[in-house]
Amino acid sequence: MASGIIQPGKAPVPIDQDGKFLPVVEPYKGLYIKEADKTITQDIKTSGRLFCSGTIKHSYPFCWRSQTPLVYRGFDCWFIKVTDIKQRLVELNKQTTWVPSFV
């Protein structure tokens, strides 16, 4: 944040839930991040800023259902601090009739 790279309340990587660049990334908007790799590399090369390019083979996490690559991205979320009310929650849970009972 000190360098202005990320800002509170804004996703650090401007991609949507499908892994596509948002319109704020004008040249690549709507492109899936993995499909944009070659275009981004070529653009960096054309601008004279490419120092080195290559391929490194390594393991990568995939979704066990769809076999698609997992994309790690930041997003806004809410958290509820329950530590202050934990004891009360436990007491109330004892008074609850759970169905089925093993819950």
N, CA, C and O atoms as a GROMACS GRO file, in nm:
protein
  412
    1MET      N    1   0.082  -0.118   0.000
    1MET     CA    2   0.000   0.000   0.000
    1MET      C    3   0.087   0.125   0.000
    1MET      O    4   0.052   0.226  -0.062
    2ALA      N    5   0.199   0.119   0.069
    2ALA     CA    6   0.287   0.236   0.076
    2ALA      C    7   0.338   0.277  -0.062
    2ALA      O    8   0.363   0.395  -0.086
    3SER      N    9   0.353   0.181  -0.151
    3SER     CA   10   0.404   0.210  -0.286
    3SER      C   11   0.291   0.240  -0.384
    3SER      O   12   0.318   0.269  -0.501
    4GLY      N   13   0.167   0.232  -0.339
    4GLY     CA   14   0.054   0.261  -0.427
    4GLY      C   15   0.019   0.148  -0.522
    4GLY      O   16  -0.056   0.168  -0.618
    5ILE      N   17   0.071   0.029  -0.497
    5ILE     CA   18   0.043  -0.085  -0.585
    5ILE      C   19  -0.095  -0.142  -0.556
    5ILE      O   20  -0.169  -0.176  -0.648
    6ILE      N   21  -0.128  -0.152  -0.428
    6ILE     CA   22  -0.262  -0.197  -0.391
    6ILE      C   23  -0.325  -0.090  -0.304
    6ILE      O   24  -0.256  -0.012  -0.239
    7GLN      N   25  -0.458  -0.088  -0.303
    7GLN     CA   26  -0.531   0.011  -0.224
    7GLN      C   27  -0.641  -0.059  -0.147
    7GLN      O   28  -0.700  -0.155  -0.196
    8PRO      N   29  -0.669  -0.011  -0.025
    8PRO     CA   30  -0.778  -0.073   0.052
    8PRO      C   31  -0.910  -0.065  -0.024
    8PRO      O   32  -0.943   0.038  -0.082
    9GLY      N   33  -0.985  -0.175  -0.023
    9GLY     CA   34  -1.114  -0.177  -0.088
    9GLY      C   35  -1.110  -0.205  -0.236
    9GLY      O   36  -1.214  -0.212  -0.301
   10LYS      N   37  -0.992  -0.221  -0.292
   10LYS     CA   38  -0.980  -0.252  -0.434
   10LYS      C   39  -0.904  -0.383  -0.450
   10LYS      O   40  -0.803  -0.406  -0.384
   11ALA      N   41  -0.954  -0.468  -0.539
   11ALA     CA   42  -0.888  -0.597  -0.563
   11ALA      C   43  -0.747  -0.572  -0.615
   11ALA      O   44  -0.728  -0.491  -0.705
   12PRO      N   45  -0.646  -0.642  -0.558
   12PRO     CA   46  -0.508  -0.621  -0.603
   12PRO      C   47  -0.483  -0.665  -0.746
   12PRO      O   48  -0.396  -0.609  -0.813
   13VAL      N   49  -0.558  -0.764  -0.794
   13VAL     CA   50  -0.547  -0.808  -0.932
   13VAL      C   51  -0.682  -0.783  -0.997
   13VAL      O   52  -0.783  -0.841  -0.955
   14PRO      N   53  -0.686  -0.699  -1.099
   14PRO     CA   54  -0.816  -0.663  -1.158
   14PRO      C   55  -0.873  -0.770  -1.249
   14PRO      O   56  -0.875  -0.756  -1.372
   15ILE      N   57  -0.920  -0.881  -1.187
   15ILE     CA   58  -0.984  -0.988  -1.263
   15ILE      C   59  -1.120  -1.019  -1.202
   15ILE      O   60  -1.143  -0.995  -1.083
   16ASP      N   61  -1.208  -1.071  -1.284
   16ASP     CA   62  -1.342  -1.106  -1.236
   16ASP      C   63  -1.345  -1.248  -1.183
   16ASP      O   64  -1.241  -1.313  -1.175
   17GLN      N   65  -1.463  -1.297  -1.147
   17GLN     CA   66  -1.477  -1.430  -1.090
   17GLN      C   67  -1.440  -1.541  -1.187
   17GLN      O   68  -1.410  -1.653  -1.144
   18ASP      N   69  -1.441  -1.513  -1.317
   18ASP     CA   70  -1.407  -1.613  -1.418
   18ASP      C   71  -1.260  -1.607  -1.457
   18ASP      O   72  -1.217  -1.680  -1.547
   19GLY      N   73  -1.181  -1.520  -1.390
   19GLY     CA   74  -1.040  -1.510  -1.421
   19GLY      C   75  -1.012  -1.426  -1.544
   19GLY      O   76  -0.906  -1.440  -1.607
   20LYS      N   77  -1.104  -1.338  -1.580
   20LYS     CA   78  -1.085  -1.250  -1.696
   20LYS      C   79  -1.054  -1.109  -1.648
   20LYS      O   80  -1.108  -1.062  -1.548
   21PHE      N   81  -0.966  -1.042  -1.723
   21PHE     CA   82  -0.928  -0.907  -1.687
   21PHE      C   83  -1.047  -0.812  -1.695
   21PHE      O   84  -1.127  -0.819  -1.788
   22LEU      N   85  -1.057  -0.723  -1.597
   22LEU     CA   86  -1.162  -0.622  -1.593
   22LEU      C   87  -1.130  -0.509  -1.691
   22LEU      O   88  -1.015  -0.496  -1.734
   23PRO      N   89  -1.228  -0.427  -1.728
   23PRO     CA   90  -1.206  -0.318  -1.824
   23PRO      C   91  -1.094  -0.220  -1.785
   23PRO      O   92  -1.039  -0.152  -1.872
   24VAL      N   93  -1.062  -0.212  -1.656
   24VAL     CA   94  -0.955  -0.122  -1.613
   24VAL      C   95  -0.820  -0.160  -1.676
   24VAL      O   96  -0.731  -0.076  -1.688
   25VAL      N   97  -0.806  -0.285  -1.717
   25VAL     CA   98  -0.685  -0.332  -1.784
   25VAL      C   99  -0.715  -0.330  -1.934
   25VAL      O  100  -0.735  -0.434  -1.997
   26GLU      N  101  -0.719  -0.211  -1.988
   26GLU     CA  102  -0.769  -0.185  -2.124
   26GLU      C  103  -0.719  -0.281  -2.232
   26GLU      O  104  -0.802  -0.338  -2.303
   27PRO      N  105  -0.590  -0.302  -2.248
   27PRO     CA  106  -0.550  -0.388  -2.361
   27PRO      C  107  -0.589  -0.535  -2.346
   27PRO      O  108  -0.592  -0.608  -2.445
   28TYR      N  109  -0.619  -0.578  -2.226
   28TYR     CA  110  -0.646  -0.720  -2.204
   28TYR      C  111  -0.786  -0.747  -2.148
   28TYR      O  112  -0.816  -0.859  -2.109
   29LYS      N  113  -0.870  -0.645  -2.144
   29LYS     CA  114  -1.003  -0.660  -2.084
   29LYS      C  115  -1.080  -0.775  -2.150
   29LYS      O  116  -1.082  -0.789  -2.272
   30GLY      N  117  -1.143  -0.857  -2.064
   30GLY     CA  118  -1.222  -0.969  -2.112
   30GLY      C  119  -1.143  -1.094  -2.144
   30GLY      O  120  -1.202  -1.199  -2.169
   31LEU      N  121  -1.011  -1.085  -2.145
   31LEU     CA  122  -0.928  -1.203  -2.173
   31LEU      C  123  -0.905  -1.284  -2.046
   31LEU      O  124  -0.882  -1.227  -1.939
   32TYR      N  125  -0.913  -1.416  -2.058
   32TYR     CA  126  -0.879  -1.503  -1.947
   32TYR      C  127  -0.730  -1.487  -1.920
   32TYR      O  128  -0.650  -1.481  -2.014
   33ILE      N  129  -0.692  -1.481  -1.794
   33ILE     CA  130  -0.554  -1.448  -1.760
   33ILE      C  131  -0.450  -1.540  -1.823
   33ILE      O  132  -0.342  -1.495  -1.862
   34LYS      N  133  -0.481  -1.668  -1.833
   34LYS     CA  134  -0.384  -1.761  -1.892
   34LYS      C  135  -0.376  -1.742  -2.044
   34LYS      O  136  -0.269  -1.760  -2.102
   35GLU      N  137  -0.487  -1.706  -2.107
   35GLU     CA  138  -0.485  -1.681  -2.252
   35GLU      C  139  -0.410  -1.551  -2.284
   35GLU      O  140  -0.358  -1.535  -2.394
   36ALA      N  141  -0.405  -1.460  -2.188
   36ALA     CA  142  -0.340  -1.331  -2.210
   36ALA      C  143  -0.188  -1.337  -2.192
   36ALA      O  144  -0.118  -1.243  -2.229
   37ASP      N  145  -0.137  -1.446  -2.136
   37ASP     CA  146   0.007  -1.455  -2.108
   37ASP      C  147   0.095  -1.422  -2.229
   37ASP      O  148   0.185  -1.338  -2.219
   38LYS      N  149   0.068  -1.486  -2.341
   38LYS     CA  150   0.152  -1.464  -2.460
   38LYS      C  151   0.142  -1.319  -2.510
   38LYS      O  152   0.242  -1.260  -2.550
   39THR      N  153   0.021  -1.264  -2.507
   39THR     CA  154   0.002  -1.126  -2.552
   39THR      C  155   0.075  -1.029  -2.460
   39THR      O  156   0.140  -0.935  -2.507
   40ILE      N  157   0.065  -1.052  -2.330
   40ILE     CA  158   0.134  -0.965  -2.234
   40ILE      C  159   0.284  -0.974  -2.252
   40ILE      O  160   0.354  -0.872  -2.252
   41THR      N  161   0.336  -1.096  -2.268
   41THR     CA  162   0.479  -1.115  -2.289
   41THR      C  163   0.525  -1.043  -2.416
   41THR      O  164   0.629  -0.977  -2.416
   42GLN      N  165   0.448  -1.055  -2.523
   42GLN     CA  166   0.482  -0.989  -2.649
   42GLN      C  167   0.480  -0.836  -2.633
   42GLN      O  168   0.567  -0.768  -2.686
   43ASP      N  169   0.381  -0.783  -2.562
   43ASP     CA  170   0.372  -0.639  -2.540
   43ASP      C  171   0.491  -0.588  -2.459
   43ASP      O  172   0.544  -0.480  -2.488
   44ILE      N  173   0.533  -0.664  -2.359
   44ILE     CA  174   0.649  -0.625  -2.278
   44ILE      C  175   0.775  -0.628  -2.365
   44ILE      O  176   0.861  -0.541  -2.354
   45LYS      N  177   0.784  -0.729  -2.450
   45LYS     CA  178   0.900  -0.740  -2.540
   45LYS      C  179   0.902  -0.624  -2.639
   45LYS      O  180   1.007  -0.563  -2.661
   46THR      N  181   0.788  -0.594  -2.697
   46THR     CA  182   0.778  -0.484  -2.795
   46THR      C  183   0.817  -0.350  -2.733
   46THR      O  184   0.877  -0.265  -2.798
   47SER      N  185   0.781  -0.332  -2.606
   47SER     CA  186   0.813  -0.206  -2.538
   47SER      C  187   0.959  -0.198  -2.494
   47SER      O  188   1.002  -0.095  -2.442
   48GLY      N  189   1.035  -0.306  -2.514
   48GLY     CA  190   1.176  -0.308  -2.476
   48GLY      C  191   1.199  -0.330  -2.328
   48GLY      O  192   1.308  -0.302  -2.278
   49ARG      N  193   1.100  -0.380  -2.258
   49ARG     CA  194   1.112  -0.400  -2.113
   49ARG      C  195   1.131  -0.546  -2.073
   49ARG      O  196   1.142  -0.576  -1.954
   50LEU      N  197   1.135  -0.635  -2.169
   50LEU     CA  198   1.150  -0.777  -2.137
   50LEU      C  199   1.296  -0.809  -2.111
   50LEU      O  200   1.381  -0.791  -2.198
   51PHE      N  201   1.323  -0.857  -1.991
   51PHE     CA  202   1.459  -0.893  -1.954
   51PHE      C  203   1.488  -1.037  -1.992
   51PHE      O  204   1.595  -1.067  -2.046
   52CYS      N  205   1.394  -1.126  -1.965
   52CYS     CA  206   1.414  -1.268  -1.990
   52CYS      C  207   1.278  -1.335  -2.004
   52CYS      O  208   1.183  -1.296  -1.937
   53SER      N  209   1.269  -1.434  -2.089
   53SER     CA  210   1.145  -1.506  -2.106
   53SER      C  211   1.178  -1.654  -2.118
   53SER      O  212   1.277  -1.692  -2.180
   54GLY      N  213   1.094  -1.737  -2.059
   54GLY     CA  214   1.117  -1.881  -2.066
   54GLY      C  215   1.002  -1.956  -2.003
   54GLY      O  216   0.903  -1.897  -1.960
   55THR      N  217   1.015  -2.085  -2.000
   55THR     CA  218   0.913  -2.170  -1.942
   55THR      C  219   0.975  -2.253  -1.831
   55THR      O  220   1.082  -2.312  -1.847
   56ILE      N  221   0.909  -2.256  -1.720
   56ILE     CA  222   0.951  -2.338  -1.607
   56ILE      C  223   0.839  -2.437  -1.580
   56ILE      O  224   0.725  -2.398  -1.556
   57LYS      N  225   0.873  -2.564  -1.584
   57LYS     CA  226   0.773  -2.667  -1.559
   57LYS      C  227   0.766  -2.692  -1.408
   57LYS      O  228   0.866  -2.721  -1.344
   58HIS      N  229   0.645  -2.680  -1.353
   58HIS     CA  230   0.624  -2.700  -1.211
   58HIS      C  231   0.481  -2.747  -1.187
   58HIS      O  232   0.396  -2.736  -1.275
   59SER      N  233   0.457  -2.799  -1.070
   59SER     CA  234   0.320  -2.843  -1.037
   59SER      C  235   0.233  -2.720  -1.017
   59SER      O  236   0.281  -2.615  -0.975
   60TYR      N  237   0.106  -2.734  -1.047
   60TYR     CA  238   0.013  -2.622  -1.036
   60TYR      C  239  -0.120  -2.678  -0.985
   60TYR      O  240  -0.161  -2.786  -1.025
   61PRO      N  241  -0.186  -2.605  -0.897
   61PRO     CA  242  -0.313  -2.657  -0.842
   61PRO      C  243  -0.427  -2.651  -0.943
   61PRO      O  244  -0.446  -2.551  -1.011
   62PHE      N  245  -0.502  -2.760  -0.950
   62PHE     CA  246  -0.617  -2.768  -1.039
   62PHE      C  247  -0.741  -2.806  -0.959
   62PHE      O  248  -0.731  -2.873  -0.856
   63CYS      N  249  -0.855  -2.762  -1.005
   63CYS     CA  250  -0.983  -2.800  -0.944
   63CYS      C  251  -1.004  -2.948  -0.966
   63CYS      O  252  -0.993  -2.997  -1.079
   64TRP      N  253  -1.035  -3.021  -0.860
   64TRP     CA  254  -1.053  -3.166  -0.871
   64TRP      C  255  -1.178  -3.202  -0.951
   64TRP      O  256  -1.188  -3.313  -1.003
   65ARG      N  257  -1.273  -3.109  -0.960
   65ARG     CA  258  -1.395  -3.139  -1.035
   65ARG      C  259  -1.380  -3.109  -1.183
   65ARG      O  260  -1.406  -3.194  -1.268
   66SER      N  261  -1.339  -2.985  -1.213
   66SER     CA  262  -1.337  -2.941  -1.353
   66SER      C  263  -1.202  -2.956  -1.421
   66SER      O  264  -1.190  -2.941  -1.542
   67GLN      N  265  -1.099  -2.986  -1.342
   67GLN     CA  266  -0.962  -2.997  -1.392
   67GLN      C  267  -0.913  -2.866  -1.455
   67GLN      O  268  -0.825  -2.868  -1.541
   68THR      N  269  -0.969  -2.754  -1.411
   68THR     CA  270  -0.923  -2.623  -1.458
   68THR      C  271  -0.826  -2.566  -1.356
   68THR      O  272  -0.836  -2.596  -1.237
   69PRO      N  273  -0.730  -2.482  -1.401
   69PRO     CA  274  -0.633  -2.426  -1.306
   69PRO      C  275  -0.702  -2.336  -1.203
   69PRO      O  276  -0.795  -2.263  -1.236
   70LEU      N  277  -0.654  -2.342  -1.080
   70LEU     CA  278  -0.705  -2.254  -0.976
   70LEU      C  279  -0.633  -2.120  -0.985
   70LEU      O  280  -0.512  -2.115  -1.006
   71VAL      N  281  -0.708  -2.014  -0.968
   71VAL     CA  282  -0.651  -1.879  -0.973
   71VAL      C  283  -0.668  -1.816  -0.836
   71VAL      O  284  -0.780  -1.805  -0.786
   72TYR      N  285  -0.559  -1.777  -0.777
   72TYR     CA  286  -0.564  -1.711  -0.648
   72TYR      C  287  -0.584  -1.561  -0.672
   72TYR      O  288  -0.508  -1.498  -0.746
   73ARG      N  289  -0.686  -1.507  -0.607
   73ARG     CA  290  -0.710  -1.364  -0.622
   73ARG      C  291  -0.767  -1.309  -0.494
   73ARG      O  292  -0.835  -1.380  -0.419
   74GLY      N  293  -0.740  -1.184  -0.468
   74GLY     CA  294  -0.794  -1.118  -0.351
   74GLY      C  295  -0.934  -1.067  -0.379
   74GLY      O  296  -0.967  -1.033  -0.492
   75PHE      N  297  -1.016  -1.062  -0.278
   75PHE     CA  298  -1.150  -1.007  -0.294
   75PHE      C  299  -1.199  -0.956  -0.158
   75PHE      O  300  -1.150  -0.998  -0.053
   76ASP      N  301  -1.295  -0.866  -0.163
   76ASP     CA  302  -1.352  -0.811  -0.041
   76ASP      C  303  -1.435  -0.917   0.030
   76ASP      O  304  -1.504  -0.996  -0.035
   77CYS      N  305  -1.428  -0.919   0.162
   77CYS     CA  306  -1.510  -1.012   0.239
   77CYS      C  307  -1.533  -0.953   0.378
   77CYS      O  308  -1.463  -0.862   0.422
   78TRP      N  309  -1.631  -1.008   0.444
   78TRP     CA  310  -1.666  -0.966   0.579
   78TRP      C  311  -1.626  -1.075   0.677
   78TRP      O  312  -1.634  -1.194   0.646
   79PHE      N  313  -1.583  -1.035   0.794
   79PHE     CA  314  -1.554  -1.128   0.901
   79PHE      C  315  -1.629  -1.084   1.025
   79PHE      O  316  -1.642  -0.965   1.051
   80ILE      N  317  -1.678  -1.179   1.100
   80ILE     CA  318  -1.748  -1.149   1.224
   80ILE      C  319  -1.662  -1.197   1.339
   80ILE      O  320  -1.623  -1.314   1.345
   81LYS      N  321  -1.632  -1.107   1.431
   81LYS     CA  322  -1.550  -1.142   1.546
   81LYS      C  323  -1.639  -1.211   1.649
   81LYS      O  324  -1.718  -1.146   1.717
   82VAL      N  325  -1.625  -1.342   1.660
   82VAL     CA  326  -1.711  -1.418   1.751
   82VAL      C  327  -1.642  -1.449   1.884
   82VAL      O  328  -1.704  -1.504   1.975
   83THR      N  329  -1.514  -1.416   1.894
   83THR     CA  330  -1.443  -1.449   2.018
   83THR      C  331  -1.507  -1.382   2.140
   83THR      O  332  -1.509  -1.440   2.248
   84ASP      N  333  -1.560  -1.262   2.123
   84ASP     CA  334  -1.622  -1.191   2.235
   84ASP      C  335  -1.755  -1.254   2.278
   84ASP      O  336  -1.796  -1.238   2.393
   85ILE      N  337  -1.822  -1.324   2.187
   85ILE     CA  338  -1.953  -1.382   2.218
   85ILE      C  339  -1.951  -1.535   2.214
   85ILE      O  340  -2.056  -1.599   2.217
   86LYS      N  341  -1.833  -1.592   2.207
   86LYS     CA  342  -1.820  -1.737   2.193
   86LYS      C  343  -1.891  -1.812   2.306
   86LYS      O  344  -1.968  -1.904   2.280
   87GLN      N  345  -1.866  -1.774   2.429
   87GLN     CA  346  -1.924  -1.845   2.542
   87GLN      C  347  -2.077  -1.842   2.535
   87GLN      O  348  -2.142  -1.943   2.563
   88ARG      N  349  -2.133  -1.729   2.500
   88ARG     CA  350  -2.279  -1.716   2.489
   88ARG      C  351  -2.332  -1.806   2.376
   88ARG      O  352  -2.436  -1.869   2.391
   89LEU      N  353  -2.261  -1.812   2.265
   89LEU     CA  354  -2.301  -1.898   2.154
   89LEU      C  355  -2.301  -2.045   2.196
   89LEU      O  356  -2.392  -2.120   2.161
   90VAL      N  357  -2.199  -2.085   2.270
   90VAL     CA  358  -2.190  -2.224   2.316
   90VAL      C  359  -2.309  -2.256   2.407
   90VAL      O  360  -2.370  -2.362   2.395
   91GLU      N  361  -2.341  -2.164   2.497
   91GLU     CA  362  -2.455  -2.186   2.588
   91GLU      C  363  -2.586  -2.196   2.511
   91GLU      O  364  -2.668  -2.284   2.540
   92LEU      N  365  -2.607  -2.109   2.415
   92LEU     CA  366  -2.730  -2.113   2.336
   92LEU      C  367  -2.738  -2.240   2.251
   92LEU      O  368  -2.847  -2.294   2.231
   93ASN      N  369  -2.624  -2.287   2.202
   93ASN     CA  370  -2.623  -2.411   2.123
   93ASN      C  371  -2.666  -2.532   2.206
   93ASN      O  372  -2.724  -2.626   2.154
   94LYS      N  373  -2.637  -2.528   2.334
   94LYS     CA  374  -2.678  -2.638   2.423
   94LYS      C  375  -2.830  -2.643   2.439
   94LYS      O  376  -2.886  -2.748   2.469
   95GLN      N  377  -2.896  -2.530   2.419
   95GLN     CA  378  -3.042  -2.522   2.434
   95GLN      C  379  -3.115  -2.552   2.303
   95GLN      O  380  -3.237  -2.563   2.301
   96THR      N  381  -3.041  -2.566   2.196
   96THR     CA  382  -3.100  -2.587   2.064
   96THR      C  383  -3.130  -2.735   2.042
   96THR      O  384  -3.053  -2.822   2.082
   97THR      N  385  -3.242  -2.762   1.978
   97THR     CA  386  -3.276  -2.900   1.939
   97THR      C  387  -3.225  -2.920   1.796
   97THR      O  388  -3.283  -2.868   1.701
   98TRP      N  389  -3.118  -2.995   1.785
   98TRP     CA  390  -3.055  -3.015   1.654
   98TRP      C  391  -3.116  -3.138   1.586
   98TRP      O  392  -3.134  -3.243   1.648
   99VAL      N  393  -3.147  -3.123   1.459
   99VAL     CA  394  -3.203  -3.234   1.381
   99VAL      C  395  -3.120  -3.246   1.254
   99VAL      O  396  -3.120  -3.154   1.172
  100PRO      N  397  -3.051  -3.357   1.234
  100PRO     CA  398  -3.036  -3.473   1.323
  100PRO      C  399  -2.952  -3.438   1.445
  100PRO      O  400  -2.880  -3.337   1.446
  101SER      N  401  -2.960  -3.520   1.545
  101SER     CA  402  -2.902  -3.491   1.675
  101SER      C  403  -2.748  -3.485   1.675
  101SER      O  404  -2.689  -3.426   1.764
  102PHE      N  405  -2.685  -3.547   1.576
  102PHE     CA  406  -2.537  -3.549   1.574
  102PHE      C  407  -2.476  -3.419   1.522
  102PHE      O  408  -2.354  -3.403   1.521
  103VAL      N  409  -2.559  -3.327   1.480
  103VAL     CA  410  -2.508  -3.199   1.428
  103VAL      C  411  -2.448  -3.118   1.541
  103VAL      O  412  -2.400  -3.007   1.519
   0.00000   0.00000   0.00000
